[in-house]
Amino acid sequence: MQSDDLSRVDDFADFWAPDPPDRTWAEHARALAGVLAGVLPGALSASVRPGRARVAALATAMLGTLLFLPQGTAAAVPPPREPESMSDLQARADALSEEYNGELRDMEGVIAEAEQAQERADGTREDVEEARDQVRALAVATYTSSGLGLAMSLFVEAEPDEVVDRAVVIDYLSTSNQDKIERLQAALERDETARENAEEQLLEAEEDLEELEGRREEVQRMIADHPVQPMGGPLNITPRTEQMRELVIDEFGEGADVGGVGCYRAVGGWVVGEHPKGRACDFMLDPNGTMPSQEQIDRGYAIAEWAQANADRLGIMYIIYRQKIWDIRRGDEGWRAMADRGDITQNHFDHVHISMF
């Protein structure tokens, strides 16, 4: 369990921040004027260095023009296009995931067919070689001076003195084995053709999957970038968080036997202030507050690395694992050490924490 001691939240305030508010066009204009004038916004009236007075005057004039544009001019700017509704995006994502999983199942079937065809071809090839060895042995037996040779006795159950016409038997066995070779060769060709066809289908399926994956990732990015992220649903989390949770589970499993996944809770604790906002999930590696096995530790590293690689696309803000934090807003600093909070769970040794914007 995370600590409920909220008195120390400020100690870790740099690990998260509210979403930056969008500035109005007038604020952007003032900032632009300040840059052009070479001074801070709001200080345009202050004295400027020699040689820059005209720049400051020009900036002030531009600011006045922007601030007092007639309504007709402002109306000429087309309004931004309304984003697709979250419900439509989620429906598209579900449909694409279903299509992707269907293609994946088809591809797995094609792979199985290719492997079976390869196994049949390998077995048939062994039978062909065995039949050829028998024919060669019979050919040698044909030229023996008397009686049935050792190789001949391998194919005739009767005693040698019971065989009346050695040549007839050898000819019969050679013909039978040659027929067997021809049948096996035909089967081998069929199996090899089936394998080649399966490989072609596999290439087509891989191309289809790649195209579908691109479409899925685009919709995932749109969900992550959507300006409306209300808490809700059975998990009481935002769509952005729910998407991240589902993708991690798809990739690494839910880990129900090691504690599963926990997202919303009313009290966030120290650093995990996004849990009450529906913007964070913990992916457990041990259910008992003890150190996970090496297998689960490695699974935790894999989840953390995956989240780091997909942070920009999915709207991941920061990741905490094994007393270290990686924050996309300070990504150039890499993983940073965190203060010791006293136990395995508080130090995130038994779970990976992922917070979203």
Helices and strands as residue ranges (DSSP letters): G 6-15, H 25-37, H 53-67, H 71-75, H 86-142, H 150-153, G 160-162, H 166-225, H 239-252, G 256-258, E 261-262, G 275-277, E 280-284, H 294-309, H 311-314, E 316-321, E 324-327, G 328-333, E 336-337, E 351-356
